[in-house]
Amino acid sequence: MRNTLLQGLRPPLTESAPGAEDPELAALAATVKEAAEHALGRSLAIRHVDAGSCNGCELEIHALGNAFYDIERFGFRFVASPRHADVLLVTGPVTLNMREALKRTYEATPGPKWVVASGVCAADGGVFAGSYAIAGGVSSVVPVDLVIPGCPPSPAALLRGLLALMTGGSK
């Protein structure tokens, strides 16, 4: 019993946290913060839109806010309204029922704005492509600035994509 309890105290065998001890990531974070302030005059506000996903991507997006990834240290924050957003982070294939809602959300987002398609389903419909209930990928409804591949994309891939958007995608 003692050995079983002590095994639980061992450090987990997971990926290392993308923390401040990584000088490359710290330099990239400074660049992103500077790019956000230059393009927007403030931090980057993200509005997540689920256009019909299986919720795999949402689990990874929620992980961005935990203490391991801590997306807010890069100046990114999630907002509840598209009127406060700079980026629409769209997951899932766009269902016919969500097509109009996605268009309205895009139109309600003030410029400059970016649209990020997160995952293969958002890119082109993924495994749902061709279904009678699917309008297609996000680009079939609104213009897309960045596609983050994966099924689902890991939190690290999402973070790298958002960092790349800010450093190379100033509108």
OpenMM code with the backbone's topology and positions (N, CA, C; nanometers):
from openmm import Vec3, app, unit

residues = "MET ARG ASN THR LEU LEU GLN GLY LEU ARG PRO PRO LEU THR GLU SER ALA PRO GLY ALA GLU ASP PRO GLU LEU ALA ALA LEU ALA ALA THR VAL LYS GLU ALA ALA GLU HIS ALA LEU GLY ARG SER LEU ALA ILE ARG HIS VAL ASP ALA GLY SER CYS ASN GLY CYS GLU LEU GLU ILE HIS ALA LEU GLY ASN ALA PHE TYR ASP ILE GLU ARG PHE GLY PHE ARG PHE VAL ALA SER PRO ARG HIS ALA ASP VAL LEU LEU VAL THR GLY PRO VAL THR LEU ASN MET ARG GLU ALA LEU LYS ARG THR TYR GLU ALA THR PRO GLY PRO LYS TRP VAL VAL ALA SER GLY VAL CYS ALA ALA ASP GLY GLY VAL PHE ALA GLY SER TYR ALA ILE ALA GLY GLY VAL SER SER VAL VAL PRO VAL ASP LEU VAL ILE PRO GLY CYS PRO PRO SER PRO ALA ALA LEU LEU ARG GLY LEU LEU ALA LEU MET THR GLY GLY SER LYS".split()
positions = [
    Vec3(0.0829, -0.1195, 0.0000),
    Vec3(0.0000, 0.0000, 0.0000),
    Vec3(0.0868, 0.1251, 0.0000),
    Vec3(0.1944, 0.1222, 0.0797),
    Vec3(0.2844, 0.2374, 0.0869),
    Vec3(0.3450, 0.2672, -0.0492),
    Vec3(0.3890, 0.1649, -0.1225),
    Vec3(0.4490, 0.1842, -0.2552),
    Vec3(0.3488, 0.2437, -0.3529),
    Vec3(0.2248, 0.2018, -0.3453),
    Vec3(0.1208, 0.2551, -0.4334),
    Vec3(0.0990, 0.4032, -0.4074),
    Vec3(0.0954, 0.4428, -0.2807),
    Vec3(0.0774, 0.5835, -0.2469),
    Vec3(0.1968, 0.6677, -0.2910),
    Vec3(0.3182, 0.6143, -0.2755),
    Vec3(0.4372, 0.6886, -0.3145),
    Vec3(0.4493, 0.7040, -0.4655),
    Vec3(0.3935, 0.6098, -0.5426),
    Vec3(0.3963, 0.6220, -0.6885),
    Vec3(0.3174, 0.7437, -0.7348),
    Vec3(0.2126, 0.7781, -0.6601),
    Vec3(0.1329, 0.8950, -0.6956),
    Vec3(0.2073, 1.0256, -0.6743),
    Vec3(0.3164, 1.0254, -0.6001),
    Vec3(0.3929, 1.1461, -0.5738),
    Vec3(0.5004, 1.1731, -0.6781),
    Vec3(0.5213, 1.0787, -0.7692),
    Vec3(0.6205, 1.0993, -0.8746),
    Vec3(0.5712, 1.2062, -0.9709),
    Vec3(0.6646, 1.2789, -1.0314),
    Vec3(0.6214, 1.3826, -1.1280),
    Vec3(0.5532, 1.3168, -1.2484),
    Vec3(0.4550, 1.3824, -1.3055),
    Vec3(0.3841, 1.3240, -1.4189),
    Vec3(0.4732, 1.3152, -1.5425),
    Vec3(0.4445, 1.2180, -1.6275),
    Vec3(0.5191, 1.1993, -1.7510),
    Vec3(0.4454, 1.2696, -1.8648),
    Vec3(0.4381, 1.3996, -1.8560),
    Vec3(0.3696, 1.4780, -1.9583),
    Vec3(0.4676, 1.5757, -2.0188),
    Vec3(0.4205, 1.6492, -2.1194),
    Vec3(0.5061, 1.7487, -2.1815),
    Vec3(0.5397, 1.8582, -2.0811),
    Vec3(0.6546, 1.9187, -2.1007),
    Vec3(0.6943, 2.0247, -2.0090),
    Vec3(0.6134, 2.1502, -2.0385),
    Vec3(0.5912, 2.2264, -1.9360),
    Vec3(0.5120, 2.3490, -1.9501),
    Vec3(0.5886, 2.4516, -2.0328),
    Vec3(0.5183, 2.5194, -2.1254),
    Vec3(0.5850, 2.6243, -2.2019),
    Vec3(0.6011, 2.7476, -2.1151),
    Vec3(0.6982, 2.7452, -2.0261),
    Vec3(0.7091, 2.8490, -1.9242),
    Vec3(0.8122, 2.9546, -1.9557),
    Vec3(0.8316, 3.0398, -1.8588),
    Vec3(0.9233, 3.1526, -1.8741),
    Vec3(1.0686, 3.1068, -1.8814),
    Vec3(1.0986, 2.9814, -1.8406),
    Vec3(1.2356, 2.9342, -1.8458),
    Vec3(1.2820, 2.9075, -1.9885),
    Vec3(1.1910, 2.9081, -2.0842),
    Vec3(1.2254, 2.8910, -2.2242),
    Vec3(1.2506, 3.0293, -2.2854),
    Vec3(1.3758, 3.0645, -2.3120),
    Vec3(1.4045, 3.1997, -2.3608),
    Vec3(1.3429, 3.2276, -2.4983),
    Vec3(1.3326, 3.1254, -2.5836),
    Vec3(1.2734, 3.1448, -2.7161),
    Vec3(1.1255, 3.1817, -2.7038),
    Vec3(1.0553, 3.1131, -2.6150),
    Vec3(0.9136, 3.1416, -2.5946),
    Vec3(0.8946, 3.2782, -2.5289),
    Vec3(0.9824, 3.3136, -2.4374),
    Vec3(0.9737, 3.4447, -2.3731),
    Vec3(0.9961, 3.5569, -2.4745),
    Vec3(1.0912, 3.5369, -2.5663),
    Vec3(1.1154, 3.6374, -2.6704),
    Vec3(0.9962, 3.6474, -2.7643),
    Vec3(0.9367, 3.5321, -2.7982),
    Vec3(0.8188, 3.5314, -2.8843),
    Vec3(0.7014, 3.5997, -2.8156),
    Vec3(0.6869, 3.5772, -2.6851),
    Vec3(0.5794, 3.6420, -2.6096),
    Vec3(0.5965, 3.7936, -2.6119),
    Vec3(0.7195, 3.8405, -2.5982),
    Vec3(0.7440, 3.9853, -2.6027),
    Vec3(0.7105, 4.0409, -2.7404),
    Vec3(0.7455, 3.9668, -2.8454),
    Vec3(0.7140, 4.0096, -2.9818),
    Vec3(0.5637, 4.0156, -3.0034),
    Vec3(0.4932, 3.9143, -2.9513),
    Vec3(0.3476, 3.9092, -2.9662),
    Vec3(0.2831, 4.0261, -2.8940),
    Vec3(0.3283, 4.0525, -2.7735),
    Vec3(0.2726, 4.1635, -2.6973),
    Vec3(0.2935, 4.2960, -2.7698),
    Vec3(0.4127, 4.3119, -2.8259),
    Vec3(0.4427, 4.4339, -2.9014),
    Vec3(0.3560, 4.4428, -3.0272),
    Vec3(0.3379, 4.3302, -3.0971),
    Vec3(0.2552, 4.3291, -3.2184),
    Vec3(0.1095, 4.3597, -3.1852),
    Vec3(0.0606, 4.3049, -3.0745),
    Vec3(-0.0777, 4.3309, -3.0342),
    Vec3(-0.0967, 4.4773, -2.9984),
    Vec3(-0.0015, 4.5332, -2.9270),
    Vec3(-0.0121, 4.6750, -2.8910),
    Vec3(-0.0017, 4.7641, -3.0139),
    Vec3(0.0817, 4.7236, -3.1105),
    Vec3(0.0964, 4.8024, -3.2329),
    Vec3(-0.0309, 4.7949, -3.3179),
    Vec3(-0.0853, 4.6741, -3.3345),
    Vec3(-0.2023, 4.6557, -3.4204),
    Vec3(-0.3307, 4.7020, -3.3527),
    Vec3(-0.3397, 4.6814, -3.2221),
    Vec3(-0.4664, 4.7047, -3.1540),
    Vec3(-0.4594, 4.8070, -3.0420),
    Vec3(-0.3408, 4.8318, -2.9889),
    Vec3(-0.3274, 4.9220, -2.8768),
    Vec3(-0.3601, 4.8577, -2.7440),
    Vec3(-0.3752, 4.7263, -2.7427),
    Vec3(-0.4113, 4.6536, -2.6199),
    Vec3(-0.3890, 4.5046, -2.6413),
    Vec3(-0.4349, 4.4225, -2.5470),
    Vec3(-0.4208, 4.2779, -2.5604),
    Vec3(-0.5201, 4.2242, -2.6632),
    Vec3(-0.5002, 4.1011, -2.7037),
    Vec3(-0.5829, 4.0373, -2.8056),
    Vec3(-0.7036, 3.9698, -2.7416),
    Vec3(-0.8231, 4.0031, -2.7880),
    Vec3(-0.9470, 3.9449, -2.7358),
    Vec3(-0.9968, 3.8382, -2.8326),
    Vec3(-1.0248, 3.7194, -2.7797),
    Vec3(-1.0650, 3.6041, -2.8604),
    Vec3(-1.2084, 3.5661, -2.8281),
    Vec3(-1.2892, 3.5479, -2.9295),
    Vec3(-1.4258, 3.4960, -2.9135),
    Vec3(-1.4285, 3.3581, -2.9766),
    Vec3(-1.4587, 3.2573, -2.8965),
    Vec3(-1.4674, 3.1212, -2.9470),
    Vec3(-1.6078, 3.0965, -3.0009),
    Vec3(-1.6169, 3.0362, -3.1192),
    Vec3(-1.7451, 3.0018, -3.1801),
    Vec3(-1.7434, 2.8533, -3.2128),
    Vec3(-1.8341, 2.7779, -3.1530),
    Vec3(-1.8508, 2.6359, -3.1844),
    Vec3(-1.9533, 2.6275, -3.2964),
    Vec3(-1.9081, 2.5946, -3.4162),
    Vec3(-1.9966, 2.5915, -3.5320),
    Vec3(-2.0558, 2.4538, -3.5573),
    Vec3(-2.0331, 2.3595, -3.4668),
    Vec3(-2.0898, 2.2259, -3.4820),
    Vec3(-1.9887, 2.1161, -3.4547),
    Vec3(-1.8968, 2.1398, -3.3633),
    Vec3(-1.7888, 2.0432, -3.3391),
    Vec3(-1.8323, 1.9302, -3.2466),
    Vec3(-1.7418, 1.8346, -3.2315),
    Vec3(-1.7649, 1.7206, -3.1416),
    Vec3(-1.7180, 1.7514, -3.0003),
    Vec3(-1.6673, 1.8707, -2.9763),
    Vec3(-1.6156, 1.9212, -2.8483),
    Vec3(-1.4739, 1.8759, -2.8155),
    Vec3(-1.4082, 1.8059, -2.9062),
    Vec3(-1.2682, 1.7713, -2.8847),
    Vec3(-1.1806, 1.8957, -2.8852),
    Vec3(-1.2059, 1.9851, -2.9802),
    Vec3(-1.1281, 2.1095, -2.9887),
    Vec3(-1.1552, 2.1990, -2.8685),
    Vec3(-1.2792, 2.1978, -2.8201),
    Vec3(-1.3132, 2.2815, -2.7056),
    Vec3(-1.2357, 2.2405, -2.5814),
    Vec3(-1.2165, 2.1101, -2.5630),
    Vec3(-1.1389, 2.0640, -2.4470),
    Vec3(-0.9967, 2.1189, -2.4517),
    Vec3(-0.9384, 2.1206, -2.5708),
    Vec3(-0.8024, 2.1723, -2.5849),
    Vec3(-0.7993, 2.3246, -2.5688),
    Vec3(-0.9027, 2.3935, -2.6159),
    Vec3(-0.9096, 2.5389, -2.5991),
    Vec3(-0.9236, 2.5753, -2.4520),
    Vec3(-1.0044, 2.5010, -2.3792),
    Vec3(-1.0203, 2.5282, -2.2358),
    Vec3(-0.8896, 2.5056, -2.1613),
    Vec3(-0.8077, 2.4127, -2.2102),
    Vec3(-0.6788, 2.3869, -2.1455),
    Vec3(-0.5850, 2.5071, -2.1570),
    Vec3(-0.6074, 2.5936, -2.2563),
    Vec3(-0.5228, 2.7123, -2.2703),
    Vec3(-0.5333, 2.8052, -2.1498),
    Vec3(-0.6445, 2.8019, -2.0810),
    Vec3(-0.6645, 2.8908, -1.9672),
    Vec3(-0.6139, 2.8368, -1.8354),
    Vec3(-0.5698, 2.7105, -1.8323),
    Vec3(-0.5243, 2.6551, -1.7047),
    Vec3(-0.3837, 2.7049, -1.6699),
    Vec3(-0.3367, 2.6670, -1.5549),
    Vec3(-0.2067, 2.7150, -1.5060),
    Vec3(-0.0898, 2.6612, -1.5873),
    Vec3(-0.1092, 2.5525, -1.6582),
    Vec3(-0.0024, 2.4921, -1.7375),
    Vec3(0.0321, 2.5781, -1.8586),
    Vec3(-0.0684, 2.6218, -1.9335),
    Vec3(-0.0456, 2.7030, -2.0536),
    Vec3(-0.0608, 2.8522, -2.0269),
    Vec3(-0.1556, 2.8908, -1.9439),
    Vec3(-0.1738, 3.0291, -1.8998),
    Vec3(-0.1658, 3.1292, -2.0153),
    Vec3(-0.2634, 3.1212, -2.1040),
    Vec3(-0.2651, 3.2021, -2.2258),
    Vec3(-0.2678, 3.3523, -2.1968),
    Vec3(-0.3169, 3.3913, -2.0809),
    Vec3(-0.3266, 3.5340, -2.0504),
    Vec3(-0.1908, 3.5995, -2.0303),
    Vec3(-0.0868, 3.5238, -2.0016),
    Vec3(0.0464, 3.5845, -1.9862),
    Vec3(0.0990, 3.6360, -2.1186),
    Vec3(0.0410, 3.5884, -2.2312),
    Vec3(0.0809, 3.6370, -2.3626),
    Vec3(-0.0044, 3.7555, -2.4079),
    Vec3(-0.0984, 3.7965, -2.3247),
    Vec3(-0.1842, 3.9081, -2.3615),
    Vec3(-0.3084, 3.8649, -2.4367),
    Vec3(-0.3411, 3.7354, -2.4343),
    Vec3(-0.4625, 3.6856, -2.4981),
    Vec3(-0.5680, 3.6653, -2.3909),
    Vec3(-0.6927, 3.6976, -2.4243),
    Vec3(-0.8018, 3.6713, -2.3306),
    Vec3(-0.9271, 3.6358, -2.4092),
    Vec3(-1.0102, 3.5519, -2.3499),
    Vec3(-1.1366, 3.5130, -2.4116),
    Vec3(-1.2451, 3.6093, -2.3663),
    Vec3(-1.3305, 3.6477, -2.4597),
    Vec3(-1.4389, 3.7414, -2.4299),
    Vec3(-1.5720, 3.6761, -2.4649),
    Vec3(-1.6780, 3.7287, -2.4051),
    Vec3(-1.8101, 3.6697, -2.4212),
    Vec3(-1.8881, 3.7262, -2.5388),
    Vec3(-1.8445, 3.8369, -2.5936),
    Vec3(-1.9203, 3.9007, -2.7007),
    Vec3(-1.8324, 3.9227, -2.8229),
    Vec3(-1.8859, 3.8994, -2.9428),
    Vec3(-1.8068, 3.9289, -3.0626),
    Vec3(-1.7790, 4.0779, -3.0776),
    Vec3(-1.8584, 4.1624, -3.0141),
    Vec3(-1.8371, 4.3074, -3.0220),
    Vec3(-1.7104, 4.3513, -2.9483),
    Vec3(-1.6577, 4.2642, -2.8627),
    Vec3(-1.5350, 4.2939, -2.7891),
    Vec3(-1.4165, 4.2157, -2.8441),
    Vec3(-1.4367, 4.1386, -2.9512),
    Vec3(-1.3349, 4.0446, -2.9989),
    Vec3(-1.2513, 4.1018, -3.1123),
    Vec3(-1.1292, 4.0508, -3.1207),
    Vec3(-1.0393, 4.0774, -3.2323),
    Vec3(-1.0246, 3.9529, -3.3188),
    Vec3(-1.0365, 3.8361, -3.2552),
    Vec3(-1.0195, 3.7076, -3.3226),
    Vec3(-1.1420, 3.6217, -3.2983),
    Vec3(-1.1919, 3.5594, -3.4063),
    Vec3(-1.2941, 3.4563, -3.3928),
    Vec3(-1.2236, 3.3226, -3.4064),
    Vec3(-1.2250, 3.2434, -3.3010),
    Vec3(-1.1647, 3.1107, -3.3000),
    Vec3(-1.2777, 3.0114, -3.3222),
    Vec3(-1.2885, 2.9582, -3.4438),
    Vec3(-1.4019, 2.8749, -3.4822),
    Vec3(-1.3613, 2.7287, -3.4824),
    Vec3(-1.4439, 2.6461, -3.4208),
    Vec3(-1.4194, 2.5022, -3.4171),
    Vec3(-1.5351, 2.4280, -3.4819),
    Vec3(-1.5027, 2.3142, -3.5390),
    Vec3(-1.6035, 2.2270, -3.5979),
    Vec3(-1.6420, 2.2654, -3.7387),
    Vec3(-1.7037, 2.1703, -3.8106),
    Vec3(-1.7566, 2.2043, -3.9419),
    Vec3(-1.8770, 2.2946, -3.9222),
    Vec3(-1.9032, 2.3811, -4.0152),
    Vec3(-2.0170, 2.4719, -4.0011),
    Vec3(-2.1431, 2.3954, -4.0401),
    Vec3(-2.2299, 2.3767, -3.9428),
    Vec3(-2.3562, 2.3090, -3.9723),
    Vec3(-2.4509, 2.4080, -4.0382),
    Vec3(-2.5509, 2.3549, -4.1051),
    Vec3(-2.6482, 2.4421, -4.1694),
    Vec3(-2.7179, 2.5313, -4.0678),
    Vec3(-2.7401, 2.4782, -3.9475),
    Vec3(-2.8065, 2.5560, -3.8424),
    Vec3(-2.7176, 2.6664, -3.7864),
    Vec3(-2.5860, 2.6529, -3.7973),
    Vec3(-2.4936, 2.7528, -3.7428),
    Vec3(-2.4394, 2.8482, -3.8486),
    Vec3(-2.4700, 2.8252, -3.9737),
    Vec3(-2.4167, 2.9094, -4.0817),
    Vec3(-2.4538, 3.0564, -4.0621),
    Vec3(-2.5799, 3.0845, -4.0394),
    Vec3(-2.6253, 3.2231, -4.0218),
    Vec3(-2.5687, 3.2837, -3.8937),
    Vec3(-2.5624, 3.2052, -3.7865),
    Vec3(-2.5068, 3.2561, -3.6602),
    Vec3(-2.3599, 3.2930, -3.6750),
    Vec3(-2.2839, 3.2122, -3.7509),
    Vec3(-2.1423, 3.2434, -3.7731),
    Vec3(-2.1279, 3.3705, -3.8564),
    Vec3(-2.2109, 3.3869, -3.9592),
    Vec3(-2.2074, 3.5096, -4.0398),
    Vec3(-2.2364, 3.6319, -3.9539),
    Vec3(-2.3378, 3.6232, -3.8694),
    Vec3(-2.3743, 3.7372, -3.7838),
    Vec3(-2.2650, 3.7680, -3.6822),
    Vec3(-2.2040, 3.6635, -3.6287),
    Vec3(-2.0941, 3.6839, -3.5339),
    Vec3(-1.9785, 3.7539, -3.6033),
    Vec3(-1.9470, 3.7114, -3.7242),
    Vec3(-1.8392, 3.7748, -3.8017),
    Vec3(-1.8716, 3.9214, -3.8273),
    Vec3(-1.9944, 3.9496, -3.8670),
    Vec3(-2.0343, 4.0871, -3.8960),
    Vec3(-2.0356, 4.1751, -3.7708),
    Vec3(-2.0623, 4.1143, -3.6548),
    Vec3(-2.0667, 4.1906, -3.5292),
    Vec3(-1.9281, 4.2193, -3.4733),
    Vec3(-1.8270, 4.1504, -3.5241),
    Vec3(-1.6906, 4.1695, -3.4757),
    Vec3(-1.6304, 4.2919, -3.5437),
    Vec3(-1.5839, 4.3899, -3.4656),
    Vec3(-1.5257, 4.5103, -3.5261),
    Vec3(-1.3883, 4.4818, -3.5868),
    Vec3(-1.3490, 4.5619, -3.6818),
    Vec3(-1.2179, 4.5470, -3.7436),
    Vec3(-1.1126, 4.6224, -3.6647),
    Vec3(-0.9868, 4.5884, -3.6753),
    Vec3(-0.9387, 4.4753, -3.7538),
    Vec3(-0.9738, 4.3446, -3.6851),
    Vec3(-1.0057, 4.2441, -3.7650),
    Vec3(-1.0448, 4.1149, -3.7084),
    Vec3(-0.9799, 4.0024, -3.7858),
    Vec3(-0.9598, 3.8933, -3.7180),
    Vec3(-0.9031, 3.7742, -3.7771),
    Vec3(-0.9956, 3.6565, -3.7477),
    Vec3(-0.9958, 3.5595, -3.8377),
    Vec3(-1.0725, 3.4365, -3.8179),
    Vec3(-0.9740, 3.3209, -3.8204),
    Vec3(-0.9791, 3.2381, -3.7158),
    Vec3(-0.8928, 3.1222, -3.7040),
    Vec3(-0.9810, 2.9981, -3.7064),
    Vec3(-0.9541, 2.9080, -3.8010),
    Vec3(-1.0237, 2.7796, -3.8084),
    Vec3(-0.9399, 2.6788, -3.7314),
    Vec3(-0.9953, 2.6257, -3.6246),
    Vec3(-0.9218, 2.5355, -3.5367),
    Vec3(-0.9636, 2.3913, -3.5619),
    Vec3(-0.8712, 2.3115, -3.6131),
    Vec3(-0.8970, 2.1703, -3.6373),
    Vec3(-0.9326, 2.1407, -3.7819),
    Vec3(-0.9215, 2.0126, -3.8173),
    Vec3(-0.9485, 1.9735, -3.9558),
    Vec3(-1.0950, 1.9898, -3.9924),
    Vec3(-1.1847, 1.9752, -3.8972),
    Vec3(-1.3272, 1.9935, -3.9268),
    Vec3(-1.3564, 2.1377, -3.9655),
    Vec3(-1.2961, 2.2319, -3.8962),
    Vec3(-1.3161, 2.3728, -3.9284),
    Vec3(-1.2470, 2.4091, -4.0592),
    Vec3(-1.1400, 2.3388, -4.0917),
    Vec3(-1.0663, 2.3689, -4.2149),
    Vec3(-1.1458, 2.3301, -4.3386),
    Vec3(-1.1986, 2.2076, -4.3397),
    Vec3(-1.2662, 2.1615, -4.4610),
    Vec3(-1.3852, 2.0684, -4.4359),
    Vec3(-1.4308, 2.0601, -4.3142),
    Vec3(-1.5424, 1.9707, -4.2818),
    Vec3(-1.4980, 1.8403, -4.2185),
    Vec3(-1.3704, 1.8049, -4.2344),
    Vec3(-1.3149, 1.6847, -4.1732),
    Vec3(-1.3935, 1.5593, -4.2066),
    Vec3(-1.4162, 1.4760, -4.1076),
    Vec3(-1.4891, 1.3512, -4.1290),
    Vec3(-1.6358, 1.3755, -4.1595),
    Vec3(-1.6832, 1.4980, -4.1341),
    Vec3(-1.8229, 1.5302, -4.1580),
    Vec3(-1.8468, 1.5878, -4.2978),
    Vec3(-1.7410, 1.6092, -4.3746),
    Vec3(-1.7536, 1.6675, -4.5080),
    Vec3(-1.8480, 1.5836, -4.5936),
    Vec3(-1.9352, 1.6502, -4.6639),
    Vec3(-2.0303, 1.5799, -4.7500),
    Vec3(-2.1598, 1.5411, -4.6819),
    Vec3(-2.1693, 1.5634, -4.5531),
    Vec3(-2.2913, 1.5308, -4.4803),
    Vec3(-2.4026, 1.6266, -4.5206),
    Vec3(-2.5237, 1.5794, -4.5163),
    Vec3(-2.6382, 1.6622, -4.5527),
    Vec3(-2.6583, 1.7789, -4.4556),
    Vec3(-2.6012, 1.7713, -4.3356),
    Vec3(-2.6218, 1.8746, -4.2342),
    Vec3(-2.5072, 1.9754, -4.2270),
    Vec3(-2.4059, 1.9599, -4.3117),
    Vec3(-2.2860, 2.0419, -4.3028),
    Vec3(-2.2780, 2.1390, -4.4201),
    Vec3(-2.2543, 2.2657, -4.3908),
    Vec3(-2.2351, 2.3669, -4.4949),
    Vec3(-2.0928, 2.3620, -4.5494),
    Vec3(-1.9995, 2.3075, -4.4714),
    Vec3(-1.8594, 2.2964, -4.5119),
    Vec3(-1.7680, 2.3490, -4.4042),
    Vec3(-1.6452, 2.3789, -4.4437),
    Vec3(-1.5500, 2.4381, -4.3513),
    Vec3(-1.5836, 2.5843, -4.3263),
    Vec3(-1.5119, 2.6442, -4.2356),
    Vec3(-1.5374, 2.7828, -4.1984),
    Vec3(-1.5200, 2.8757, -4.3179),
    Vec3(-1.4233, 2.8463, -4.4038),
    Vec3(-1.3968, 2.9339, -4.5186),
    Vec3(-1.5110, 2.9363, -4.6195),
    Vec3(-1.6021, 2.8417, -4.6120),
    Vec3(-1.7177, 2.8445, -4.7016),
    Vec3(-1.8231, 2.9450, -4.6548),
    Vec3(-1.8064, 2.9981, -4.5317),
    Vec3(-1.9036, 3.0926, -4.4766),
    Vec3(-1.8418, 3.2301, -4.4539),
    Vec3(-1.7231, 3.2352, -4.3941),
    Vec3(-1.6532, 3.3619, -4.3683),
    Vec3(-1.5070, 3.3460, -4.4093),
    Vec3(-1.4382, 3.4574, -4.4395),
    Vec3(-1.2965, 3.4468, -4.4761),
    Vec3(-1.2114, 3.4023, -4.3573),
    Vec3(-1.1166, 3.3134, -4.3841),
    Vec3(-1.0309, 3.2578, -4.2792),
    Vec3(-0.8887, 3.3096, -4.2977),
    Vec3(-0.8286, 3.3558, -4.1885),
    Vec3(-0.6919, 3.4074, -4.1909),
    Vec3(-0.5883, 3.3033, -4.1522),
    Vec3(-0.6278, 3.2055, -4.0704),
    Vec3(-0.5332, 3.1051, -4.0223),
    Vec3(-0.6060, 2.9750, -3.9969),
    Vec3(-0.5446, 2.8638, -4.0375),
    Vec3(-0.5969, 2.7305, -4.0078),
    Vec3(-0.4959, 2.6623, -3.9170),
    Vec3(-0.5432, 2.6120, -3.8038),
    Vec3(-0.4586, 2.5357, -3.7124),
    Vec3(-0.4986, 2.3895, -3.7287),
    Vec3(-0.4128, 2.3074, -3.7913),
    Vec3(-0.4495, 2.1683, -3.8175),
    Vec3(-0.4460, 2.0830, -3.6914),
    Vec3(-0.5108, 1.9688, -3.6985),
    Vec3(-0.5114, 1.8736, -3.5888),
    Vec3(-0.6512, 1.8257, -3.5600),
    Vec3(-0.6593, 1.7109, -3.4978),
    Vec3(-0.7892, 1.6549, -3.4614),
    Vec3(-0.7800, 1.5899, -3.3234),
    Vec3(-0.7973, 1.6681, -3.2222),
    Vec3(-0.8001, 1.8138, -3.2155),
    Vec3(-0.6582, 1.8683, -3.2069),
    Vec3(-0.6400, 1.9959, -3.2397),
    Vec3(-0.5076, 2.0544, -3.2216),
    Vec3(-0.4761, 2.0655, -3.0724),
    Vec3(-0.3525, 2.0378, -3.0380),
    Vec3(-0.3126, 2.0439, -2.8970),
    Vec3(-0.3126, 2.1888, -2.8496),
    Vec3(-0.3181, 2.2113, -2.7190),
    Vec3(-0.3090, 2.3482, -2.6684),
    Vec3(-0.1809, 2.4179, -2.7141),
    Vec3(-0.0718, 2.3437, -2.7214),
    Vec3(0.0538, 2.4036, -2.7678),
    Vec3(0.0425, 2.4466, -2.9136),
    Vec3(-0.0244, 2.3657, -2.9981),
    Vec3(-0.0438, 2.4021, -3.1387),
    Vec3(-0.1348, 2.5242, -3.1500),
    Vec3(-0.2387, 2.5308, -3.0676),
    Vec3(-0.3269, 2.6475, -3.0668),
    Vec3(-0.2498, 2.7726, -3.0265),
    Vec3(-0.1683, 2.7602, -2.9255),
    Vec3(-0.0889, 2.8732, -2.8778),
    Vec3(0.0100, 2.9188, -2.9847),
    Vec3(0.0784, 2.8230, -3.0493),
    Vec3(0.1717, 2.8593, -3.1568),
    Vec3(0.0982, 2.9276, -3.2715),
    Vec3(-0.0216, 2.8799, -3.3048),
    Vec3(-0.0994, 2.9421, -3.4121),
    Vec3(-0.1394, 3.0841, -3.3789),
    Vec3(-0.1858, 3.1062, -3.2564),
    Vec3(-0.2240, 3.2418, -3.2161),
    Vec3(-0.1028, 3.3345, -3.2111),
    Vec3(0.0104, 3.2819, -3.1673),
    Vec3(0.1320, 3.3622, -3.1653),
    Vec3(0.1745, 3.3974, -3.3075),
    Vec3(0.1634, 3.3007, -3.3987),
    Vec3(0.1998, 3.3256, -3.5386),
    Vec3(0.1037, 3.4277, -3.6012),
    Vec3(-0.0222, 3.4211, -3.5651),
    Vec3(-0.1201, 3.5156, -3.6171),
    Vec3(-0.0823, 3.6586, -3.5795),
    Vec3(-0.0425, 3.6776, -3.4559),
    Vec3(-0.0107, 3.8128, -3.4097),
    Vec3(0.1240, 3.8631, -3.4622),
    Vec3(0.2186, 3.7738, -3.4803),
    Vec3(0.3492, 3.8200, -3.5262),
    Vec3(0.3552, 3.8375, -3.6767),
    Vec3(0.2708, 3.7651, -3.7495),
    Vec3(0.2792, 3.7754, -3.8951),
    Vec3(0.1531, 3.8203, -3.9626),
    Vec3(0.0446, 3.8387, -3.8876),
    Vec3(-0.0822, 3.8671, -3.9523),
    Vec3(-0.1415, 4.0009, -3.9198),
    Vec3(-0.0627, 4.1020, -3.8991),
    Vec3(-0.1183, 4.2338, -3.8672),
    Vec3(-0.1926, 4.2891, -3.9865),
    Vec3(-0.3215, 4.3271, -3.9660),
    Vec3(-0.4023, 4.3842, -4.0729),
    Vec3(-0.4017, 4.5335, -4.0631),
] * unit.nanometer
topology = app.Topology()
chain = topology.addChain("A")
for resn in residues:
    res = topology.addResidue(resn, chain)
    for name in ("N", "CA", "C"):
        topology.addAtom(name, app.Element.getBySymbol(name[0]), res)
